[in-house]
Amino acid sequence: MNISWLDDTVDVAGKVVLVRAGLNVPIQDGIVQNDFRIRKALPTLEFLRERGAKIVVIAHIGRERNETLEPVARALNEYIPTTFVQRETLDASALVAGEVVLVENMRTDVREIENDDVFAKEIAEIADLFVQDAFAVLHREHASIIGVPKYLPSYGGLLLREEINALTHAQSPKHPALFILGGAKFATKEPLIRKYLEAYDSVFVGGALANEFLAAQGVAVGVSVIEDGKVPADILENTKIAPVTDVVVASEGGGITKSIHEVALDEKIVDIGPDTMKELISTLPQYKSIVWNGPFGWYEGGYDKATVALAQALARTDAHIIIGGGDTVAIVQQEGLENEFDFVSTGGGAMLEFLLKGTLPGLEALSN
């Protein structure tokens, strides 16, 4: 990748700089519930402010066109003075050096998701320079990701550089190395599992992915979440994959631990069991590199004991640890462990795609 990076060689003084930031954060009742991504966006914005740029921040929030970034603007304003504006009323020529404005949700215009070239050009006309700092959405082929760099001198931001450096390191780890993958959708994650079975010494699969493995082994998984239980034999029999021996099934009392061979036809697996976790945690000190993405349990339903146990155990190890994924990071922050790891990625799907391919559509757009 031939990316130009934002640094002191880039003259931004007095110029309108368009920054694509990753500000898709959880909001409830108009209040930002977790400002992790907002805080991660600050170094690039502060860098530009200190050098006299006029900063126009664009981003998206949620999946619906009517969702607003106004609560994000209020949260960002707690760190740096920020004005919230509608794209239609933005007058970039009136901005002063060091000023920051956050423009309403890019996805309110359907042309953003459609990667409409005319829309990309309209956005680009606002500014003199473009800084891409939204790592978490660089796997999306949207106008503000793919289109805008065609029309402006473009640079990777400070956060983006940090993400790429950390995840490039993860592709060439110090050994022994452990790759931990939670979440769901085996079909989409199979290529990733294959790659890291080759590149790493051990792989642990949790979450709904583990249900797929159990079902493929002929183990009854009741009414648990699975796609089709078709895991290829060469993966299923790979000795690098640590086995799951017990699970937690849903109950009104907060979950019941069972052997994998005891799950009833009407029961739903919602977490990895304590014996499996004890075994996994006992192996952690042997590793020099660990990458983890995705929770182990039904996080939304309150089944997070295995994920919490892993986060706490990893915080006590000396390995080089990289973690990512929205739910994983939320639990790590809930436990006050965010600063205990070598790198915490803002990406979920983007992190996994980069780990698989070593690039992303948004990075290729910057390179071109």
Backbone torsions as a table, in degrees:
resi	resn	phi	psi	omega
1	MET	NA	127.8	179.6
2	ASN	-105.4	77.8	-175.8
3	ILE	-102.1	135.6	171.4
4	SER	-85.5	129.9	-176.1
5	TRP	-104.6	146.5	176.7
6	LEU	-68.3	120.6	175.2
7	ASP	-155.2	-169.5	-175.1
8	ASP	-71.7	-7.5	175.9
9	THR	-80.8	-11.9	-179.6
10	VAL	-92.3	120.2	-178.8
11	ASP	-82.6	109.1	-179.3
12	VAL	-113.4	-5.5	-175.1
13	ALA	-59.1	124.1	177.2
14	GLY	75.0	1.3	-177.3
15	LYS	-99.5	150.5	175.0
16	VAL	-82.7	117.9	-178.4
17	VAL	-111.4	120.3	178.0
18	LEU	-88.7	120.1	-178.4
19	VAL	-113.4	118.3	171.8
20	ARG	-88.0	110.4	-177.7
21	ALA	-107.8	157.6	176.7
22	GLY	-99.0	90.9	-173.8
23	LEU	-116.8	25.7	178.6
24	ASN	-79.6	92.5	-174.5
25	VAL	-117.1	157.4	178.3
26	PRO	-70.0	133.6	-179.9
27	ILE	-128.6	134.9	176.5
28	GLN	-136.0	127.6	-179.2
29	ASP	53.0	39.0	176.3
30	GLY	77.1	10.4	-178.5
31	ILE	-120.7	130.9	175.8
32	VAL	-66.9	125.6	-176.5
33	GLN	-89.1	-23.9	-178.1
34	ASN	-149.9	116.6	-174.2
35	ASP	-101.2	21.3	-178.3
36	PHE	-51.9	-51.2	-178.1
37	ARG	-67.8	-31.6	176.4
38	ILE	-64.1	-46.6	179.6
39	ARG	-63.1	-36.1	-179.9
40	LYS	-70.4	-21.8	178.5
41	ALA	-80.0	-17.2	-171.2
42	LEU	-63.1	-43.0	-176.5
43	PRO	-55.3	-42.4	178.9
44	THR	-66.2	-42.8	-179.7
45	LEU	-65.6	-41.2	178.5
46	GLU	-65.6	-41.1	178.2
47	PHE	-56.3	-46.3	-178.0
48	LEU	-70.1	-40.8	178.9
49	ARG	-60.7	-46.5	-177.2
50	GLU	-63.0	-21.7	-178.2
51	ARG	-104.7	14.8	170.4
52	GLY	79.3	21.6	177.4
53	ALA	-77.0	156.7	170.7
54	LYS	-102.2	113.7	-162.3
55	ILE	-107.6	121.7	174.9
56	VAL	-112.5	112.7	-177.7
57	VAL	-97.0	129.1	174.1
58	ILE	-118.8	148.9	-176.7
59	ALA	-165.0	-177.4	172.8
60	HIS	-132.4	166.7	176.3
61	ILE	-142.3	130.0	175.5
62	GLY	65.3	-163.0	-177.6
63	ARG	-113.1	-17.1	-175.2
64	GLU	-95.3	146.4	-176.4
65	ARG	-66.5	-23.8	-176.2
66	ASN	-91.4	5.1	178.9
67	GLU	-78.9	143.5	-171.8
68	THR	-116.3	148.2	177.0
69	LEU	-89.1	4.6	-177.0
70	GLU	-57.5	-43.5	176.3
71	PRO	-61.8	-32.7	178.1
72	VAL	-67.6	-40.1	177.4
73	ALA	-60.5	-40.9	178.3
74	ARG	-63.9	-41.7	-179.7
75	ALA	-67.7	-41.3	178.3
76	LEU	-64.2	-34.9	179.7
77	ASN	-64.5	-19.6	176.2
78	GLU	-67.9	-22.9	-177.8
79	TYR	-104.1	-44.3	177.7
80	ILE	-140.3	144.2	-179.3
81	PRO	-56.6	122.6	-174.8
82	THR	-136.3	134.3	175.4
83	THR	-108.6	134.0	179.3
84	PHE	-93.5	130.4	-177.9
85	VAL	-136.9	155.2	170.2
86	GLN	-84.1	146.8	-177.5
87	ARG	-61.1	-36.1	-176.9
88	GLU	-67.3	-25.9	-176.5
89	THR	-104.0	0.5	-178.9
90	LEU	-67.6	128.2	173.4
91	ASP	-120.3	89.8	-175.7
92	ALA	-63.1	-27.6	-178.8
93	SER	-67.9	-19.2	-178.6
94	ALA	-89.4	-6.0	-179.0
95	LEU	-69.4	152.2	176.4
96	VAL	-111.4	161.7	-178.0
97	ALA	-56.4	131.3	178.9
98	GLY	87.5	-5.6	-179.1
99	GLU	-77.8	144.2	179.0
100	VAL	-123.8	126.6	172.0
101	VAL	-122.8	141.6	175.3
102	LEU	-109.6	122.1	-177.2
103	VAL	-86.9	145.6	179.7
104	GLU	-53.7	152.3	179.2
105	ASN	-31.0	115.8	179.2
106	MET	-57.9	-30.2	-174.8
107	ARG	-79.3	0.2	172.0
108	THR	-65.9	-21.2	174.9
109	ASP	-104.3	117.7	-175.0
110	VAL	-60.0	-19.9	-180.0
111	ARG	-66.0	-22.0	176.3
112	GLU	-61.4	-52.1	-177.8
113	ILE	-69.7	-29.9	179.8
114	GLU	-77.6	-2.9	-177.3
115	ASN	54.0	45.2	-178.2
116	ASP	-71.1	126.7	-174.0
117	ASP	-68.8	-36.5	177.7
118	VAL	-63.8	-41.5	178.4
119	PHE	-63.3	-43.5	178.7
120	ALA	-58.7	-41.7	-179.9
121	LYS	-66.2	-39.4	177.4
122	GLU	-59.7	-44.3	179.5
123	ILE	-64.2	-44.7	-176.9
124	ALA	-62.2	-31.6	-177.5
125	GLU	-65.8	-12.9	178.0
126	ILE	-67.3	-31.2	-161.1
127	ALA	-127.7	172.5	174.5
128	ASP	-98.5	-31.3	-177.6
129	LEU	-138.0	158.5	176.8
130	PHE	-125.4	134.1	175.5
131	VAL	-121.7	120.9	178.6
132	GLN	-95.1	117.1	-178.3
133	ASP	-132.9	13.1	-173.9
134	ALA	-100.7	66.6	-177.0
135	PHE	-52.4	-39.6	-172.0
136	ALA	-62.7	-15.7	179.6
137	VAL	-120.1	13.3	-176.6
138	LEU	-73.4	-3.9	173.2
139	HIS	-89.4	-0.9	179.6
140	ARG	-97.2	135.0	177.9
141	GLU	-94.7	73.3	-178.7
142	HIS	-110.9	163.6	-173.3
143	ALA	-59.3	-42.6	-177.5
144	SER	-75.7	-8.8	179.1
145	ILE	-101.5	-49.2	-173.6
146	ILE	-97.0	-38.8	-170.3
147	GLY	-81.3	-46.7	-173.3
148	VAL	-56.9	-41.7	-178.5
149	PRO	-59.4	-17.6	178.9
150	LYS	-71.3	-19.0	-170.5
151	TYR	-116.7	-1.3	-179.2
152	LEU	-140.5	150.6	166.5
153	PRO	-56.8	126.1	-168.5
154	SER	-125.6	144.2	-175.6
155	TYR	-137.4	150.8	171.2
156	GLY	-83.3	138.1	-178.8
157	GLY	-80.7	178.1	-176.3
158	LEU	-65.6	-41.9	178.4
159	LEU	-65.3	-44.6	-179.0
160	LEU	-58.7	-42.4	179.7
161	ARG	-62.8	-40.5	178.9
162	GLU	-63.1	-44.2	179.4
163	GLU	-61.2	-48.1	-176.5
164	ILE	-65.1	-41.9	178.9
165	ASN	-61.8	-44.7	-177.6
166	ALA	-66.4	-44.6	-175.3
167	LEU	-78.3	-23.6	171.4
168	THR	-67.7	-40.0	175.6
169	HIS	-58.8	-39.1	-178.0
170	ALA	-64.4	-23.9	-179.2
171	GLN	-80.5	-14.5	177.5
172	SER	-132.7	69.2	-170.6
173	PRO	-77.8	163.2	166.8
174	LYS	-77.4	141.0	-177.4
175	HIS	-102.4	153.9	-1.7
176	PRO	-69.6	149.5	-176.1
177	ALA	-128.3	143.8	-178.5
178	LEU	-122.4	130.1	177.3
179	PHE	-112.0	122.2	-177.0
180	ILE	-116.1	124.8	-175.5
181	LEU	-130.6	123.4	176.2
182	GLY	-113.0	-158.6	179.1
183	GLY	82.3	-153.3	-173.9
184	ALA	-133.2	-166.9	173.2
185	LYS	66.3	69.8	179.0
186	PHE	-59.3	-39.9	-175.8
187	ALA	-56.2	-40.8	-179.0
188	THR	-80.1	-23.4	-176.1
189	LYS	-98.5	-5.1	179.9
190	GLU	-55.9	-45.7	179.4
191	PRO	-60.6	-36.2	178.7
192	LEU	-66.5	-44.5	178.4
193	ILE	-60.7	-43.0	178.9
194	ARG	-60.7	-45.1	-178.2
195	LYS	-61.2	-43.9	-174.7
196	TYR	-84.1	-15.2	166.6
197	LEU	-67.0	-29.9	176.2
198	GLU	-79.8	-44.8	-169.8
199	ALA	-83.7	-27.2	-175.2
200	TYR	-112.6	165.5	-177.1
201	ASP	-84.7	-29.0	-179.5
202	SER	-145.0	151.2	176.5
203	VAL	-133.2	134.2	173.4
204	PHE	-119.6	130.0	-178.4
205	VAL	-113.8	123.0	179.7
206	GLY	-125.0	-167.5	179.5
207	GLY	65.9	-155.8	179.4
208	ALA	-65.2	-22.4	175.5
209	LEU	-59.0	-39.1	-179.9
210	ALA	-63.3	-34.1	177.2
211	ASN	-60.7	-39.0	178.8
212	GLU	-60.1	-43.9	-179.7
213	PHE	-64.9	-43.8	179.5
214	LEU	-62.5	-45.5	-179.4
215	ALA	-62.0	-39.7	-180.0
216	ALA	-67.6	-24.2	176.6
217	GLN	-83.0	-1.6	-179.2
218	GLY	88.3	10.1	179.0
219	VAL	-83.2	134.0	177.9
220	ALA	-68.8	128.7	-178.9
221	VAL	-116.9	14.8	176.2
222	GLY	59.5	-130.0	-179.4
223	VAL	-103.7	27.8	-179.2
224	SER	-66.5	159.6	179.1
225	VAL	-71.3	116.3	172.2
226	ILE	-144.1	159.9	174.7
227	GLU	-88.3	-69.3	178.8
228	ASP	-143.2	-2.1	179.3
229	GLY	64.3	24.7	-179.1
230	LYS	-106.5	86.3	175.3
231	VAL	-100.9	124.8	-178.1
232	PRO	-55.2	144.9	-174.7
233	ALA	-58.2	-37.4	-176.7
234	ASP	-66.0	-29.4	174.9
235	ILE	-79.1	-45.0	-177.1
236	LEU	-58.1	-36.7	-175.6
237	GLU	-93.4	1.4	-178.5
238	ASN	-69.7	123.9	-174.9
239	THR	-74.4	-7.8	176.4
240	LYS	-75.3	-16.2	-178.5
241	ILE	-89.0	119.9	-179.4
242	ALA	-71.2	137.0	-175.9
243	PRO	-78.5	150.6	169.4
244	VAL	-96.6	124.8	-176.2
245	THR	-110.2	-22.2	177.3
246	ASP	-145.5	159.0	-175.0
247	VAL	-140.1	168.6	172.2
248	VAL	-111.0	129.6	176.2
249	VAL	-106.6	151.0	-176.1
250	ALA	-64.6	142.3	173.1
251	SER	-156.8	163.5	-179.8
252	GLU	-64.8	-24.0	-178.1
253	GLY	-87.0	7.4	176.8
254	GLY	102.2	11.5	175.4
255	GLY	112.1	142.4	178.8
256	ILE	-123.6	131.7	179.1
257	THR	-82.7	133.8	179.3
258	LYS	-140.9	152.5	167.7
259	SER	-61.2	152.6	179.6
260	ILE	-62.1	-17.9	-178.3
261	HIS	-92.9	3.4	-176.3
262	GLU	-112.0	4.3	-176.7
263	VAL	-71.7	124.3	-178.2
264	ALA	-78.1	163.3	-176.1
265	LEU	-63.5	-25.4	-178.4
266	ASP	-102.4	12.1	-177.4
267	GLU	-102.4	154.1	-177.4
268	LYS	-121.2	123.7	176.6
269	ILE	-73.8	127.9	-175.8
270	VAL	-126.2	-3.1	178.5
271	ASP	-166.3	164.3	173.5
272	ILE	-79.7	143.0	-176.2
273	GLY	-78.9	163.5	-175.3
274	PRO	-65.8	-34.3	179.1
275	ASP	-66.1	-42.5	177.2
276	THR	-61.7	-43.4	-179.4
277	MET	-66.4	-38.9	178.8
278	LYS	-61.0	-41.8	179.0
279	GLU	-66.3	-45.7	179.1
280	LEU	-60.6	-48.1	-177.9
281	ILE	-62.4	-34.1	179.7
282	SER	-65.5	-22.0	-178.8
283	THR	-89.2	-15.0	-171.9
284	LEU	-57.5	-39.1	-177.6
285	PRO	-60.8	-18.4	-177.5
286	GLN	-78.8	-13.6	-173.3
287	TYR	-94.2	145.9	175.9
288	LYS	-99.2	-23.6	179.5
289	SER	-136.4	134.5	177.9
290	ILE	-137.9	131.2	173.0
291	VAL	-119.6	134.0	-177.9
292	TRP	-136.5	128.5	174.8
293	ASN	-141.1	123.2	173.4
294	GLY	104.5	134.7	179.7
295	PRO	-74.1	163.2	-177.5
296	PHE	-93.3	-24.5	-173.8
297	GLY	-123.3	-178.0	175.7
298	TRP	-76.5	82.9	-172.7
299	TYR	-57.7	-43.8	-177.2
300	GLU	-64.3	-26.1	-179.8
301	GLY	-90.3	4.9	177.8
302	GLY	91.1	5.7	-179.7
303	TYR	-94.9	86.6	-173.9
304	ASP	-127.6	12.0	-174.1
305	LYS	-61.6	-41.4	-179.0
306	ALA	-67.5	-40.9	179.8
307	THR	-65.4	-43.1	178.1
308	VAL	-63.3	-44.7	-180.0
309	ALA	-59.6	-41.5	179.0
310	LEU	-66.2	-44.9	179.9
311	ALA	-58.5	-44.8	-179.6
312	GLN	-65.5	-40.2	-179.9
313	ALA	-68.2	-42.2	179.0
314	LEU	-62.4	-35.3	-179.8
315	ALA	-64.6	-20.4	-179.5
316	ARG	-93.7	-5.1	-176.1
317	THR	-91.8	164.0	-179.0
318	ASP	-98.6	3.0	-178.1
319	ALA	-68.1	161.4	170.0
320	HIS	-80.3	116.0	-170.3
321	ILE	-119.4	130.3	174.4
322	ILE	-121.3	130.8	177.8
323	ILE	-128.9	158.3	177.9
324	GLY	-164.7	174.4	-176.6
325	GLY	102.3	130.5	-173.1
326	GLY	-55.0	-49.3	-178.6
327	ASP	-68.3	-38.2	178.7
328	THR	-61.9	-48.1	-179.2
329	VAL	-64.7	-37.5	179.4
330	ALA	-60.7	-41.9	179.5
331	ILE	-68.7	-41.0	178.0
332	VAL	-59.1	-42.1	178.4
333	GLN	-69.6	-39.0	177.7
334	GLN	-56.1	-35.7	-179.3
335	GLU	-89.2	1.8	178.8
336	GLY	70.7	30.8	-172.5
337	LEU	-111.8	8.4	-173.6
338	GLU	-54.8	-36.4	-175.6
339	ASN	-89.8	7.1	-177.4
340	GLU	-91.8	-2.8	-176.0
341	PHE	-117.0	157.7	-176.9
342	ASP	-67.3	-36.5	177.0
343	PHE	-154.0	135.7	175.0
344	VAL	-117.8	113.6	-174.9
345	SER	-80.0	147.5	173.7
346	THR	-82.5	-8.7	-175.5
347	GLY	-96.4	151.1	171.1
348	GLY	-112.9	-83.4	176.5
349	GLY	-62.5	-36.7	179.4
350	ALA	-65.5	-39.3	178.0
351	MET	-61.5	-47.3	-178.0
352	LEU	-65.1	-40.1	-179.9
353	GLU	-67.3	-38.3	177.4
354	PHE	-66.3	-41.2	178.2
355	LEU	-62.4	-30.2	178.7
356	LEU	-79.9	-47.7	-169.5
357	LYS	-104.8	-18.0	-177.5
358	GLY	75.5	8.4	177.0
359	THR	-159.5	174.2	179.3
360	LEU	-146.9	155.0	178.8
361	PRO	-52.4	-40.2	179.8
362	GLY	-68.1	-30.6	176.0
363	LEU	-72.8	-39.4	178.2
364	GLU	-63.5	-36.7	178.3
365	ALA	-63.9	-38.4	176.3
366	LEU	-67.8	-38.6	-178.5
367	SER	-65.8	-33.9	-175.6
368	ASN	-81.0	NA	NA
